[in-house]
């Protein structure tokens, strides 16, 4: 069973049986539910939705199903075609639409696809809204339009141009400083839409782009999650081309990883750290990430006499806290940059532009930049549990066990020790506890995880 229904949308593997996988009937059902939810909550006729998709093989089919379903509800559709998650997010308010749907399974392999749901601000719908939408899907309480009231359909091919121009117009993006450096950049876009959008941006910034896996055909040449173990090819090519650095994005271009000039990983966690370092040098403020992100962001914020706060895991939670604290910068440690001066969504394009500006102004190599940041190492493990074990009870016991430490229960239980931390979260889809740790060495991070796992097992 590979169909996951959540408050932020629906994702699953293509094919198989209805309600077990992401079949055409499931696509129609959930597109109907979202469209119906919008109609129930908007006091207007002639609703308009913006849709866009990544380049995965099933994208055309899923897009056709979603489009026809929305039109069948009487909703107008503006189709961006091949796009990126942040581009769709930008275009929803740009086109004064009532919402949006992004057809992408993000970093999941090619057999996956998903419907990600946006409100009229181009932001992911809230948990409360998502629960209402899921209830409509469950009841199948749909009312389709009569023939004279079907929705209209139009396409737009200028979305990337609009998105990129908004980035170039940002005061903190110094186009001339970047152009003067004539950076040479290798790009791995995993044969998805980053292979279209990122070269367009780099060209406007006067960079030379060496393309690797930039054909948007949906045939991912490696696991599309931008982790070190998947990126051997670009690491070698950066060295071979004597490039200034490498850029890696996932299929929908909301996660950004960097490779230094030596062909070494800059570190996914440090993409956000570097961008925050640049921005907070110029404006004291607040930086936000989630509880499972590196402590390095907190350290950088404090270095600049700025504040740092952590949210529950999940982009919606990060954005909510960013708005509450009026943050200058935020994001997630998976390479997700959220720059509110542009929009409240993870955006690799603005991340690239801000990083290039910083690199141009600092007059350092990428490896020299990275060497200036505190080094932390993360561990990720899990504890398999039998279904009858009460996970909430175990987490409550761990909170009590470590009550003399700095403990957060915003999302599971996070215990901050002086030199390291552990974050315990229960899975929503399987009986496991996820154990995230961070310390000054990989050995220490792994040892801490093992100690915590042993403690949990003793409590069980």
FIDOGU-680906 format. One record per residue (C-alpha): z, y negated, x; residue in three letters; residue number from 1. Coordinates in steps of 0.001 Angstrom, whole numbers. Each point is the difference from the previous one (the first is absolute). Example, Ala and Ser with C-alpha at 12.3 -4.5 7.8 and 13.67 -1.06 7.14 Angstrom:
2
((7800 4500 12300) Ala 1)
((-660 -3440 1370) Ser 2)
% end
This chain:
460
((0 0 0) Unk 1)
((-1199 -3193 1667) Unk 2)
((248 -2667 -2724) Unk 3)
((2699 -2591 642) Unk 4)
((795 -2451 -2783) Unk 5)
((2102 -2944 1078) Unk 6)
((863 -3488 -1183) Unk 7)
((-2573 -1466 2424) Unk 8)
((-2917 2165 -1127) Unk 9)
((-1347 3518 106) Unk 10)
((-1314 2024 2926) Unk 11)
((-1177 3522 498) Unk 12)
((-2601 2335 1430) Unk 13)
((-3447 102 -1538) Unk 14)
((-972 3012 -2100) Unk 15)
((1998 2864 -1493) Unk 16)
((1834 87 -3306) Unk 17)
((867 -2920 -2259) Unk 18)
((3510 -1408 564) Unk 19)
((304 1999 3223) Unk 20)
((-2516 -1935 2074) Unk 21)
((-1899 -3278 -279) Unk 22)
((-2747 1179 -2347) Unk 23)
((-2418 -2256 -1936) Unk 24)
((2171 404 -3103) Unk 25)
((3083 -1141 1918) Unk 26)
((-1874 -3038 1358) Unk 27)
((-1086 -963 -3531) Unk 28)
((3495 561 -1399) Unk 29)
((1757 -2246 2506) Unk 30)
((-2687 -2685 -6) Unk 31)
((393 -11 -3800) Unk 32)
((3778 -273 325) Unk 33)
((-170 -2957 2390) Unk 34)
((-2611 -1789 -2075) Unk 35)
((2018 589 -3170) Unk 36)
((3187 -1217 1683) Unk 37)
((-1788 -3218 1014) Unk 38)
((-1292 -506 -3537) Unk 39)
((3498 510 -1391) Unk 40)
((1473 -2569 2376) Unk 41)
((-2642 -2742 -25) Unk 42)
((-286 -2423 -2898) Unk 43)
((-3748 -439 424) Unk 44)
((-3293 1677 -697) Unk 45)
((-2763 786 2486) Unk 46)
((2170 1282 2828) Unk 47)
((-1626 291 3421) Unk 48)
((879 2443 2778) Unk 49)
((-1160 9 3626) Unk 50)
((-646 3381 1611) Unk 51)
((-906 1023 3532) Unk 52)
((43 3202 2019) Unk 53)
((230 1375 3502) Unk 54)
((-2837 2116 1381) Unk 55)
((1346 3473 -720) Unk 56)
((-2516 2495 -1382) Unk 57)
((1414 99 -3533) Unk 58)
((108 -3796 -302) Unk 59)
((-3281 -465 -1829) Unk 60)
((861 2606 -2619) Unk 61)
((3524 -1301 -560) Unk 62)
((-1254 -3595 -175) Unk 63)
((-2570 919 -2667) Unk 64)
((2656 1731 -2089) Unk 65)
((2435 -2919 258) Unk 66)
((-2701 -2576 -774) Unk 67)
((-1289 1823 -3076) Unk 68)
((3538 578 -1288) Unk 69)
((962 -3658 305) Unk 70)
((-3214 -1090 -1695) Unk 71)
((744 2523 -2729) Unk 72)
((3298 -1804 -602) Unk 73)
((-1861 -3292 -298) Unk 74)
((1061 -1232 3459) Unk 75)
((-2452 -1846 2261) Unk 76)
((-395 1410 3520) Unk 77)
((-840 -1863 3217) Unk 78)
((-918 2649 2569) Unk 79)
((309 -897 3692) Unk 80)
((-1427 3369 1034) Unk 81)
((1018 1036 3516) Unk 82)
((3030 -2141 741) Unk 83)
((3505 23 1474) Unk 84)
((3390 -51 -1669) Unk 85)
((804 -3544 1193) Unk 86)
((-3452 -1261 -1011) Unk 87)
((470 1207 -3573) Unk 88)
((3478 -1587 20) Unk 89)
((-1523 -3310 1114) Unk 90)
((-2804 114 -2568) Unk 91)
((2115 631 -3124) Unk 92)
((1491 -3541 -46) Unk 93)
((-3156 -1441 1588) Unk 94)
((-2012 1168 -3030) Unk 95)
((2825 -792 -2442) Unk 96)
((41 3632 -1096) Unk 97)
((2776 1661 -1970) Unk 98)
((580 2793 2510) Unk 99)
((-1686 2391 2380) Unk 100)
((-415 3622 990) Unk 101)
((-531 1125 3581) Unk 102)
((-1548 3441 332) Unk 103)
((1438 1344 3224) Unk 104)
((2399 2653 1212) Unk 105)
((843 -2206 2983) Unk 106)
((757 2156 3077) Unk 107)
((-321 3353 -1822) Unk 108)
((-2809 2412 1000) Unk 109)
((-3444 -55 -1609) Unk 110)
((789 2406 -2868) Unk 111)
((2449 -2546 -1418) Unk 112)
((-656 -3049 -2142) Unk 113)
((2173 -2330 -2062) Unk 114)
((205 -2885 -2427) Unk 115)
((2179 -2833 1317) Unk 116)
((885 -2521 -2683) Unk 117)
((216 -3790 367) Unk 118)
((1299 -2781 -2257) Unk 119)
((-1673 -3381 -553) Unk 120)
((1416 -1282 3313) Unk 121)
((-1782 2756 1906) Unk 122)
((3345 1668 754) Unk 123)
((1107 3547 -762) Unk 124)
((1504 325 -3454) Unk 125)
((3782 212 -216) Unk 126)
((1973 3194 -502) Unk 127)
((790 -1008 -3563) Unk 128)
((-3676 -664 -766) Unk 129)
((-991 3280 1639) Unk 130)
((2473 1940 -2128) Unk 131)
((-1456 -1582 -3146) Unk 132)
((-3513 952 1117) Unk 133)
((1038 3605 691) Unk 134)
((1546 234 -3471) Unk 135)
((-3305 -1102 -1547) Unk 136)
((-1830 2622 2068) Unk 137)
((2418 2678 -1166) Unk 138)
((-427 -912 -3670) Unk 139)
((-3784 -556 345) Unk 140)
((374 -2906 -2420) Unk 141)
((-3435 -1526 689) Unk 142)
((-2186 -2015 -2358) Unk 143)
((-3567 -332 1236) Unk 144)
((-2341 -2854 -911) Unk 145)
((-2777 164 -2550) Unk 146)
((-3577 -326 1190) Unk 147)
((-298 -3781 -365) Unk 148)
((3231 -545 1955) Unk 149)
((-660 2060 3139) Unk 150)
((891 -1672 3298) Unk 151)
((-2549 -1629 2299) Unk 152)
((-749 1127 3545) Unk 153)
((-968 -2069 3030) Unk 154)
((3 445 3771) Unk 155)
((973 -2388 2790) Unk 156)
((-1131 259 3605) Unk 157)
((1765 -3065 1426) Unk 158)
((3600 1263 8) Unk 159)
((236 619 3747) Unk 160)
((-1415 -3474 711) Unk 161)
((2601 -1609 -2282) Unk 162)
((2868 2053 1476) Unk 163)
((-1002 -762 3598) Unk 164)
((-513 -3711 -645) Unk 165)
((3496 -249 -1482) Unk 166)
((1333 1570 3210) Unk 167)
((-1986 -2362 2237) Unk 168)
((1344 -2983 -1974) Unk 169)
((3645 927 688) Unk 170)
((1720 -2593 2256) Unk 171)
((1611 2772 2075) Unk 172)
((-3377 1592 816) Unk 173)
((-1502 -1923 2943) Unk 174)
((-3685 869 -156) Unk 175)
((-1008 -2140 2990) Unk 176)
((2728 1411 2250) Unk 177)
((-1163 3531 -825) Unk 178)
((-3674 -821 514) Unk 179)
((754 -1466 3414) Unk 180)
((1407 3333 1187) Unk 181)
((-3067 2056 -998) Unk 182)
((2100 3082 -583) Unk 183)
((-1571 3442 161) Unk 184)
((1431 2215 -2735) Unk 185)
((-514 3695 -786) Unk 186)
((305 851 -3706) Unk 187)
((718 3400 -1584) Unk 188)
((-481 -363 -3771) Unk 189)
((60 3757 -764) Unk 190)
((-3450 -303 -1679) Unk 191)
((1305 -2091 -2866) Unk 192)
((-212 -3609 -1133) Unk 193)
((1838 -1467 2987) Unk 194)
((-3276 727 1795) Unk 195)
((-1592 -2716 -2139) Unk 196)
((2781 -2565 -334) Unk 197)
((1627 -59 3462) Unk 198)
((-3278 -539 1964) Unk 199)
((-844 -2891 -2361) Unk 200)
((3348 -1599 822) Unk 201)
((-260 652 3739) Unk 202)
((-3506 -1478 62) Unk 203)
((1283 -3207 -1609) Unk 204)
((2688 -129 2692) Unk 205)
((-2502 312 2843) Unk 206)
((1091 3488 1055) Unk 207)
((-2218 2794 1297) Unk 208)
((554 3098 -2149) Unk 209)
((-495 3534 1296) Unk 210)
((-257 2173 -3114) Unk 211)
((1457 3496 -200) Unk 212)
((-178 1871 -3327) Unk 213)
((-1088 -3095 -1914) Unk 214)
((-2636 1584 -2279) Unk 215)
((1474 -239 -3534) Unk 216)
((-1023 3502 -1097) Unk 217)
((3456 1422 -773) Unk 218)
((-276 2833 2538) Unk 219)
((3232 -661 1878) Unk 220)
((-448 1158 3635) Unk 221)
((3739 542 451) Unk 222)
((3137 -108 -2120) Unk 223)
((-202 -3536 -1449) Unk 224)
((3675 -845 481) Unk 225)
((55 -2331 3053) Unk 226)
((2508 1968 2089) Unk 227)
((-143 660 3741) Unk 228)
((-901 3676 -333) Unk 229)
((-3180 -904 -1939) Unk 230)
((-1300 -2776 2258) Unk 231)
((-1033 1597 3277) Unk 232)
((-3637 -1090 -338) Unk 233)
((657 -3721 -304) Unk 234)
((2620 80 2767) Unk 235)
((-2646 1428 2347) Unk 236)
((-2697 -2415 -1178) Unk 237)
((2179 -3082 542) Unk 238)
((427 1018 3648) Unk 239)
((-3668 942 441) Unk 240)
((-1222 -3305 -1443) Unk 241)
((2643 -2010 1892) Unk 242)
((815 -1611 -3336) Unk 243)
((2820 -2468 -580) Unk 244)
((1477 2285 -2659) Unk 245)
((-772 2360 -2858) Unk 246)
((448 -375 -3756) Unk 247)
((592 2934 -2360) Unk 248)
((116 -271 -3784) Unk 249)
((471 2574 -2733) Unk 250)
((-2673 610 -2690) Unk 251)
((1102 -2864 -2284) Unk 252)
((839 -2398 2867) Unk 253)
((3618 -825 -843) Unk 254)
((1465 1632 3120) Unk 255)
((-684 -1330 3481) Unk 256)
((632 1766 3303) Unk 257)
((-827 -1409 3438) Unk 258)
((-957 1561 3345) Unk 259)
((699 -1917 3215) Unk 260)
((-2545 -565 2779) Unk 261)
((1293 3099 1826) Unk 262)
((-807 2242 -2955) Unk 263)
((3660 315 -1016) Unk 264)
((1381 -390 -3509) Unk 265)
((1523 -3425 -640) Unk 266)
((2078 1769 -2637) Unk 267)
((-444 -242 -3770) Unk 268)
((3490 -1431 -341) Unk 269)
((-855 -2790 2453) Unk 270)
((-3052 -1389 -1834) Unk 271)
((2353 -1805 -2393) Unk 272)
((2374 -878 2845) Unk 273)
((-2754 -1761 1989) Unk 274)
((-1307 -1977 -2966) Unk 275)
((3557 -1007 -950) Unk 276)
((674 -1059 3605) Unk 277)
((-2985 -2356 -142) Unk 278)
((807 -1496 -3404) Unk 279)
((3760 -426 539) Unk 280)
((-638 -1836 3272) Unk 281)
((-1567 -2747 -2092) Unk 282)
((2143 103 -3123) Unk 283)
((3577 1182 -401) Unk 284)
((354 2081 -3125) Unk 285)
((540 3470 -1336) Unk 286)
((-1616 3295 1006) Unk 287)
((86 3036 -2294) Unk 288)
((-717 3684 489) Unk 289)
((1246 3158 -1654) Unk 290)
((3068 2024 951) Unk 291)
((-2051 2598 1879) Unk 292)
((-1755 -2547 2239) Unk 293)
((897 -751 3598) Unk 294)
((3032 -2036 1005) Unk 295)
((-2347 -1884 2352) Unk 296)
((-991 -2384 -2809) Unk 297)
((3641 -943 -535) Unk 298)
((369 -636 3743) Unk 299)
((-3082 -2231 115) Unk 300)
((1142 -1990 -3038) Unk 301)
((3399 -620 1596) Unk 302)
((-1693 -1069 3259) Unk 303)
((-1682 -2773 -1981) Unk 304)
((3151 -1038 -1873) Unk 305)
((-1460 1492 -3134) Unk 306)
((1397 2432 -2539) Unk 307)
((-936 3607 -676) Unk 308)
((510 2024 -3172) Unk 309)
((-939 3571 -932) Unk 310)
((-1268 1192 -3369) Unk 311)
((-262 3416 -1579) Unk 312)
((-3036 1993 1159) Unk 313)
((-3237 -853 -1814) Unk 314)
((-2344 -2989 72) Unk 315)
((1125 -1230 -3444) Unk 316)
((3603 -127 1253) Unk 317)
((-955 -1837 3192) Unk 318)
((-1966 -2593 -1983) Unk 319)
((2842 -506 -2503) Unk 320)
((2465 -740 2809) Unk 321)
((-2521 -2217 1824) Unk 322)
((-326 -2164 -3105) Unk 323)
((3760 -90 -508) Unk 324)
((600 -1120 3605) Unk 325)
((-3168 -2129 272) Unk 326)
((-940 1989 3101) Unk 327)
((-2428 -1237 2653) Unk 328)
((-1184 3521 792) Unk 329)
((665 3518 -1195) Unk 330)
((-1404 3471 -160) Unk 331)
((651 3608 834) Unk 332)
((334 1833 3274) Unk 333)
((-3128 2038 -724) Unk 334)
((-2167 -2910 1170) Unk 335)
((65 -1872 -3304) Unk 336)
((-95 -3809 395) Unk 337)
((864 -2162 -3021) Unk 338)
((-672 -3703 623) Unk 339)
((963 -1971 -3121) Unk 340)
((-1992 -3108 982) Unk 341)
((-3051 2144 -846) Unk 342)
((1277 2502 -2588) Unk 343)
((2804 2483 -676) Unk 344)
((-1706 3191 1125) Unk 345)
((-338 2016 3199) Unk 346)
((-3114 -1333 1710) Unk 347)
((-1460 1272 3278) Unk 348)
((-2586 -2793 143) Unk 349)
((2540 -2815 65) Unk 350)
((2064 2123 2392) Unk 351)
((-2929 165 2429) Unk 352)
((-611 -3759 -221) Unk 353)
((3654 -916 570) Unk 354)
((330 2473 2877) Unk 355)
((-3169 -1340 1650) Unk 356)
((1328 -3551 -268) Unk 357)
((3258 1033 1634) Unk 358)
((-1819 1904 2742) Unk 359)
((-2259 -2983 694) Unk 360)
((2890 -2453 224) Unk 361)
((2345 2177 2074) Unk 362)
((-2523 646 2789) Unk 363)
((1346 3523 439) Unk 364)
((-1514 3448 -274) Unk 365)
((946 2113 -2983) Unk 366)
((2121 2288 2181) Unk 367)
((1846 -3031 1406) Unk 368)
((729 -1174 -3541) Unk 369)
((1349 3426 -921) Unk 370)
((2187 140 3123) Unk 371)
((1797 -3132 -1178) Unk 372)
((1391 1686 -3104) Unk 373)
((3104 2192 -221) Unk 374)
((-953 3659 170) Unk 375)
((1129 2263 -2796) Unk 376)
((-1004 3547 -810) Unk 377)
((-29 1574 -3442) Unk 378)
((602 3505 -1238) Unk 379)
((-1044 1420 -3371) Unk 380)
((1430 3297 -1209) Unk 381)
((884 1580 -3330) Unk 382)
((2531 2394 -1482) Unk 383)
((-1306 2649 -2384) Unk 384)
((2320 480 -2957) Unk 385)
((210 2539 -2781) Unk 386)
((-693 -1569 -3422) Unk 387)
((3555 427 -1301) Unk 388)
((1517 -2209 2750) Unk 389)
((920 -3500 -1215) Unk 390)
((-1630 -2369 2503) Unk 391)
((1704 -3097 -1419) Unk 392)
((3381 1676 499) Unk 393)
((-829 760 3649) Unk 394)
((-1098 -3595 650) Unk 395)
((3216 -1311 -1602) Unk 396)
((2032 2252 2311) Unk 397)
((-1932 -1298 3036) Unk 398)
((652 -3580 -1074) Unk 399)
((3725 741 -171) Unk 400)
((-53 1952 3279) Unk 401)
((-1352 -3039 1865) Unk 402)
((1693 -2765 -1994) Unk 403)
((1284 -1649 3185) Unk 404)
((-3570 -619 1197) Unk 405)
((-2518 -2489 -1426) Unk 406)
((-1345 1878 -3036) Unk 407)
((-2751 -983 -2447) Unk 408)
((-615 1828 -3275) Unk 409)
((-2973 -2096 -1170) Unk 410)
((-2243 3029 462) Unk 411)
((1757 3276 736) Unk 412)
((2571 -483 2770) Unk 413)
((-650 -1875 3241) Unk 414)
((2681 74 2674) Unk 415)
((-249 -2645 2736) Unk 416)
((1835 920 3180) Unk 417)
((289 -2390 2941) Unk 418)
((-2948 1421 1950) Unk 419)
((-1933 2021 -2591) Unk 420)
((-359 716 -3724) Unk 421)
((-739 2772 -2454) Unk 422)
((-1570 -322 -3441) Unk 423)
((353 2806 -2558) Unk 424)
((-2303 25 -3032) Unk 425)
((-554 2621 -2647) Unk 426)
((-3575 937 -831) Unk 427)
((-1229 -688 -3529) Unk 428)
((-2390 2956 79) Unk 429)
((1827 2834 1748) Unk 430)
((3590 1152 707) Unk 431)
((388 -1490 3473) Unk 432)
((1896 -2779 1729) Unk 433)
((-2092 -2075 2402) Unk 434)
((1830 -931 3194) Unk 435)
((-1285 -3049 1907) Unk 436)
((1654 -1056 3241) Unk 437)
((-549 -2657 2659) Unk 438)
((1531 -338 3458) Unk 439)
((-693 -1256 3535) Unk 440)
((-1664 3308 991) Unk 441)
((-1854 2763 -1817) Unk 442)
((2588 2539 1149) Unk 443)
((2834 -2099 -1439) Unk 444)
((-1866 -486 -3303) Unk 445)
((-590 3738 -339) Unk 446)
((3590 839 972) Unk 447)
((1340 -2412 -2614) Unk 448)
((-2180 1639 -2652) Unk 449)
((1270 3444 992) Unk 450)
((3615 -1197 -139) Unk 451)
((-467 -1474 -3472) Unk 452)
((-1785 3133 -1241) Unk 453)
((2897 2136 1289) Unk 454)
((2471 -2281 -1791) Unk 455)
((-1933 268 -3276) Unk 456)
((-182 3780 311) Unk 457)
((3763 117 464) Unk 458)
((483 -2054 -3166) Unk 459)
((-2296 2326 -1929) Unk 460)
% end
